[in-house]
Amino acid sequence: MRRRPAPGRAGRGPTRVLLPALVCCAVGAGGLPARGAIPAFPTERAWAHLEAQCDLGPRNPGSEGHRAGRRYLRERLAAAGGRISEQSFRHTTPGLPQPVELTNLIARFGPRRAGGLLLGAHWDTRPWAERDPDPEARERPILGANDGASGVALLLGLAELFAEQPPPLPVQLVFFDGEDLGRSGHPEEYLAGSLHFAAHLPTPYPDAAFVFDMVASESMQLAIEQRSRLQFPDLAAMVEQLAVEEGVTSFVPDYGPAVIDDHLPLIEAGLPAVLLVDFRDPVWHTQADTPERCSPESLAEAGRIATRLVYGGFFR
């Protein structure tokens, strides 16, 4: 995740903005669908996935940890019964000495039809720690417990839940690679995986997308990113009301800043996309981004929002 305001892309607007009528009607009528029998988010298993990723070491592209992370994702998603596909491609960026292979992983669950949801997170970690207070630590890759592993852990927790209680609608879990390869001050170098995904958008299309980034900090303040809130107010209002109903105390019902993250290429491709992100993590892009600075309770709160999105009856 990059904190600088997202630059506009003049001359290219969304080509497929389709908000599900069910969402608009439910929120506009002053309430959400009844909570019903929503399964519990598997917090312990999701937390175990966060720790397991960190046990692999940094997962920056080109590293052994990155190769091990890809294997881990495939194994866990296959075990959960996901219909897995991959998008692999070579990527060159000025910040790296040589090209690297990046891979987006896509796991489908639920009915085989159009509609439903895309839930996304990036699985790579940053090759540098430019915000670390120790100058000697700034050129080393970060472990990325919050910035990388937390969103992945949330999605893997959902995948295991889907194995036990299949979702009533199509769900794509998308793990974007290469989100964090940009050099500081070069926003155009970020989002390699989601840009590739958006340029080769697989069918059938979902109705909406929700991207989760940095969702396990011990001091989490979860917010909806500014552009996604402004462009898709019905989806933002739904999430805000949902967070209240779920008792998500870490959710901040204010505008988050405009940030560069994996939701932007999805919006440009025409998918309504909302980013839920903790943009205030004090150890962001430092060597202190470790499991010890994360919280299972924070991960559980973000997980409850995601679970309700899937099983709450908002989408077709």
C-alpha positions as CSV (number, residue, x, y, z in Angstrom):
1,M,0.0,0.0,0.0
2,R,1.2,3.4,-1.0
3,R,0.1,6.4,1.1
4,R,0.5,9.2,-1.5
5,P,-2.7,10.4,-3.1
6,A,-3.7,8.4,-6.1
7,P,-3.1,10.3,-9.3
8,G,-6.0,10.8,-11.7
9,R,-6.0,9.0,-15.1
10,A,-7.4,11.5,-17.4
11,G,-9.2,10.1,-20.5
12,R,-10.0,6.7,-19.1
13,G,-13.0,6.1,-17.0
14,P,-14.7,3.0,-15.7
15,T,-16.1,0.9,-18.5
16,R,-18.3,-1.5,-16.5
17,V,-19.7,0.2,-13.4
18,L,-22.6,-2.0,-12.2
19,L,-23.8,-1.7,-8.7
20,P,-26.0,-4.6,-7.6
21,A,-29.6,-3.4,-7.2
22,L,-29.9,-5.5,-4.0
23,V,-27.2,-3.4,-2.3
24,C,-28.6,-0.1,-3.4
25,C,-32.2,-1.0,-2.3
26,A,-31.1,-2.5,1.0
27,V,-29.1,0.5,2.1
28,G,-31.4,3.1,0.6
29,A,-34.3,1.6,2.6
30,G,-32.5,2.3,5.8
31,G,-31.3,-1.2,6.7
32,L,-29.3,-4.2,5.7
33,P,-30.6,-7.7,5.1
34,A,-31.3,-9.7,8.2
35,R,-28.1,-11.1,9.7
36,G,-29.4,-14.6,9.7
37,A,-27.1,-17.6,10.3
38,I,-23.8,-16.0,9.4
39,P,-20.9,-18.5,10.1
40,A,-18.2,-17.4,12.5
41,F,-14.9,-16.2,11.0
42,P,-12.2,-18.7,11.9
43,T,-9.9,-16.4,13.7
44,E,-7.5,-18.9,15.1
45,R,-6.9,-20.5,11.7
46,A,-6.5,-17.2,10.0
47,W,-4.0,-16.1,12.6
48,A,-2.1,-19.3,12.0
49,H,-1.9,-18.4,8.3
50,L,-0.4,-15.0,9.3
51,E,2.3,-16.7,11.4
52,A,3.0,-19.4,8.8
53,Q,3.6,-16.8,6.1
54,C,6.1,-15.0,8.4
55,D,7.8,-18.3,9.1
56,L,8.7,-18.3,5.4
57,G,10.6,-15.1,5.8
58,P,10.2,-12.0,3.6
59,R,8.1,-12.8,0.5
60,N,9.5,-10.1,-1.8
61,P,9.6,-11.1,-5.5
62,G,12.7,-13.0,-6.5
63,S,13.4,-14.4,-3.0
64,E,13.1,-18.0,-1.7
65,G,10.4,-16.8,0.6
66,H,8.4,-15.5,-2.3
67,R,8.7,-18.9,-4.0
68,A,7.7,-20.7,-0.8
69,G,4.8,-18.3,-0.3
70,R,3.4,-19.2,-3.7
71,R,3.6,-22.9,-2.9
72,Y,1.9,-22.2,0.4
73,L,-1.0,-20.4,-1.2
74,R,-1.6,-23.1,-3.8
75,E,-1.5,-25.8,-1.2
76,R,-3.9,-24.1,1.2
77,L,-6.3,-23.1,-1.5
78,A,-6.3,-26.5,-3.0
79,A,-6.9,-28.1,0.4
80,A,-10.0,-25.8,0.8
81,G,-11.4,-27.0,-2.5
82,G,-10.8,-23.8,-4.5
83,R,-10.8,-23.8,-8.3
84,I,-7.3,-22.3,-8.8
85,S,-5.9,-20.5,-11.7
86,E,-2.7,-18.4,-11.9
87,Q,-1.5,-15.4,-13.9
88,S,2.3,-15.5,-14.1
89,F,4.4,-12.8,-15.9
90,R,7.8,-11.3,-16.0
91,H,8.1,-7.8,-14.5
92,T,10.8,-5.2,-14.8
93,T,11.0,-2.2,-12.5
94,P,13.8,0.3,-11.9
95,G,14.0,-0.6,-8.3
96,L,15.2,-4.1,-8.9
97,P,18.5,-5.2,-10.5
98,Q,16.8,-7.8,-12.7
99,P,13.3,-8.9,-13.9
100,V,11.3,-11.0,-11.5
101,E,8.4,-13.5,-12.0
102,L,5.2,-12.4,-10.5
103,T,2.1,-14.5,-10.0
104,N,-1.5,-13.6,-9.2
105,L,-3.4,-16.5,-7.7
106,I,-7.2,-16.8,-8.2
107,A,-9.3,-19.3,-6.3
108,R,-13.0,-19.6,-7.1
109,F,-15.7,-20.9,-4.7
110,G,-19.4,-21.2,-4.9
111,P,-21.7,-21.4,-7.9
112,R,-20.2,-21.3,-11.4
113,R,-21.9,-18.2,-12.8
114,A,-21.5,-14.5,-13.1
115,G,-22.1,-12.1,-10.2
116,G,-20.9,-12.5,-6.7
117,L,-17.8,-11.0,-5.2
118,L,-14.1,-10.5,-5.7
119,L,-12.2,-10.4,-2.4
120,G,-8.5,-9.4,-2.8
121,A,-5.3,-8.8,-1.0
122,H,-1.6,-8.6,-2.0
123,W,0.7,-11.4,-1.0
124,D,4.1,-10.0,-1.7
125,T,6.2,-8.0,0.8
126,R,8.3,-5.0,0.4
127,P,11.9,-5.4,-0.7
128,W,13.0,-2.3,1.4
129,A,12.3,-0.8,4.8
130,E,12.8,2.8,3.9
131,R,10.8,4.1,6.9
132,D,12.9,2.1,9.4
133,P,14.6,4.3,12.1
134,D,17.8,2.4,11.6
135,P,19.5,3.5,8.3
136,E,21.3,0.2,8.1
137,A,18.0,-1.7,8.1
138,R,16.4,0.2,5.3
139,E,17.9,-1.8,2.4
140,R,16.7,-5.1,3.8
141,P,13.3,-6.6,2.9
142,I,10.5,-6.5,5.5
143,L,8.8,-9.5,7.0
144,G,5.4,-7.9,6.2
145,A,3.2,-9.4,9.0
146,N,0.6,-6.7,8.6
147,D,1.6,-5.3,5.2
148,G,1.1,-8.5,3.2
149,A,0.4,-11.4,5.4
150,S,-2.7,-10.1,7.2
151,G,-4.9,-9.6,4.1
152,V,-3.8,-13.0,2.8
153,A,-4.5,-14.6,6.2
154,L,-8.0,-13.2,6.1
155,L,-8.7,-14.6,2.6
156,L,-7.2,-18.0,3.6
157,G,-9.4,-18.1,6.7
158,L,-12.4,-17.5,4.4
159,A,-11.3,-20.3,2.0
160,E,-11.3,-22.7,4.9
161,L,-14.7,-21.5,5.9
162,F,-15.9,-22.0,2.4
163,A,-14.8,-25.6,2.5
164,E,-17.1,-26.2,5.5
165,Q,-20.0,-23.9,4.4
166,P,-19.9,-23.2,0.7
167,P,-20.8,-19.6,-0.1
168,P,-24.2,-19.0,-1.6
169,L,-22.8,-16.8,-4.4
170,P,-19.7,-16.9,-6.6
171,V,-16.6,-15.7,-4.8
172,Q,-13.2,-15.1,-6.3
173,L,-10.3,-14.8,-3.8
174,V,-7.6,-13.0,-5.6
175,F,-4.0,-12.8,-4.3
176,F,-2.2,-10.0,-6.1
177,D,1.6,-10.1,-6.5
178,G,4.0,-7.2,-6.9
179,E,1.8,-4.6,-5.1
180,D,4.8,-3.2,-3.1
181,L,7.6,-3.1,-5.7
182,G,7.6,0.7,-6.2
183,R,10.4,2.9,-5.0
184,S,9.6,5.7,-2.6
185,G,8.5,8.7,-4.6
186,H,7.6,6.7,-7.7
187,P,3.9,5.8,-7.4
188,E,3.8,4.6,-11.0
189,E,5.9,1.6,-10.1
190,Y,3.4,0.0,-7.7
191,L,0.5,-2.4,-8.3
192,A,2.1,-4.7,-10.9
193,G,-0.1,-7.7,-10.1
194,S,-3.4,-5.9,-10.0
195,L,-2.6,-3.9,-13.1
196,H,-1.9,-7.2,-14.9
197,F,-5.1,-8.8,-13.5
198,A,-7.2,-5.8,-14.6
199,A,-5.7,-6.0,-18.1
200,H,-6.6,-9.7,-18.3
201,L,-9.8,-9.7,-16.3
202,P,-11.0,-13.2,-16.2
203,T,-14.7,-14.0,-16.7
204,P,-17.3,-14.4,-15.4
205,Y,-17.3,-10.9,-13.9
206,P,-18.2,-10.3,-10.2
207,D,-20.6,-7.6,-9.3
208,A,-18.2,-5.9,-6.8
209,A,-14.8,-6.1,-5.3
210,F,-13.4,-5.6,-1.8
211,V,-9.7,-5.3,-1.2
212,F,-8.2,-5.8,2.3
213,D,-4.8,-4.4,3.2
214,M,-3.0,-4.1,6.6
215,V,-5.9,-5.5,8.7
216,A,-4.1,-6.9,11.7
217,S,-2.2,-4.1,13.4
218,E,-2.5,-4.2,17.2
219,S,-3.5,-0.5,16.9
220,M,-5.7,-1.0,13.9
221,Q,-7.9,1.9,12.7
222,L,-9.8,0.4,9.7
223,A,-11.2,2.8,7.2
224,I,-12.6,3.0,3.7
225,E,-10.2,4.6,1.2
226,Q,-11.3,8.0,-0.1
227,R,-11.7,7.3,-3.8
228,S,-13.7,4.1,-3.3
229,R,-16.0,5.8,-0.8
230,L,-16.6,8.8,-3.1
231,Q,-17.1,6.7,-6.2
232,F,-19.2,4.0,-4.7
233,P,-21.1,5.5,-1.8
234,D,-23.7,2.7,-1.7
235,L,-21.0,0.1,-1.1
236,A,-19.3,2.3,1.4
237,A,-22.5,3.0,3.3
238,M,-23.2,-0.7,3.4
239,V,-19.8,-1.5,4.9
240,E,-20.1,1.2,7.4
241,Q,-23.5,0.0,8.6
242,L,-22.3,-3.6,8.6
243,A,-19.3,-2.7,10.8
244,V,-21.6,-1.1,13.3
245,E,-23.9,-4.1,13.4
246,E,-20.9,-6.4,13.8
247,G,-19.5,-4.3,16.6
248,V,-16.2,-3.7,14.8
249,T,-14.7,-1.2,17.2
250,S,-11.6,-0.6,15.1
251,F,-13.6,0.7,12.2
252,V,-13.4,4.5,11.7
253,P,-16.5,5.8,10.0
254,D,-14.6,8.7,8.4
255,Y,-12.9,9.2,5.1
256,G,-9.6,7.5,4.8
257,P,-7.1,9.2,2.6
258,A,-6.7,8.6,-1.1
259,V,-4.1,5.9,-1.4
260,I,-2.5,3.8,-4.2
261,D,-3.6,0.2,-3.7
262,D,-4.9,-2.8,-5.7
263,H,-8.5,-1.5,-5.8
264,L,-7.5,1.2,-8.3
265,P,-6.8,-1.0,-11.4
266,L,-10.1,-2.8,-10.6
267,I,-12.0,0.5,-10.7
268,E,-10.2,1.5,-13.9
269,A,-11.3,-1.8,-15.4
270,G,-14.9,-1.0,-14.5
271,L,-15.4,-3.0,-11.4
272,P,-17.0,-1.3,-8.4
273,A,-14.2,-1.7,-5.8
274,V,-13.7,-0.7,-2.2
275,L,-10.5,-0.7,-0.2
276,L,-10.6,-1.4,3.5
277,V,-7.2,-0.5,4.9
278,D,-5.4,0.6,8.1
279,F,-3.3,3.4,6.8
280,R,-1.9,4.5,10.2
281,D,0.2,1.5,11.2
282,P,3.2,3.0,13.0
283,V,5.5,0.2,11.8
284,W,4.5,0.4,8.2
285,H,7.6,-0.3,5.9
286,T,9.9,-1.0,8.8
287,Q,11.6,-4.1,10.2
288,A,9.1,-4.0,13.1
289,D,6.3,-5.2,10.9
290,T,6.2,-8.6,12.7
291,P,3.5,-10.8,14.2
292,E,4.4,-9.4,17.6
293,R,3.0,-6.0,16.4
294,C,-0.2,-7.6,15.1
295,S,-3.4,-8.8,16.9
296,P,-5.7,-11.7,16.3
297,E,-8.5,-9.5,17.5
298,S,-7.9,-7.0,14.8
299,L,-7.7,-9.7,12.2
300,A,-11.0,-11.1,13.5
301,E,-12.8,-7.8,13.2
302,A,-11.8,-7.4,9.5
303,G,-12.7,-11.0,9.0
304,R,-16.2,-10.5,10.4
305,I,-16.8,-7.8,7.8
306,A,-15.6,-10.0,5.0
307,T,-17.7,-13.0,6.2
308,R,-20.8,-10.9,6.4
309,L,-20.2,-9.6,2.9
310,V,-20.2,-13.1,1.6
311,Y,-23.1,-14.7,3.6
312,G,-25.2,-11.6,4.4
313,G,-27.4,-11.6,1.3
314,F,-26.2,-8.3,-0.2
315,F,-25.2,-9.7,-3.6
316,R,-26.7,-12.0,-6.1
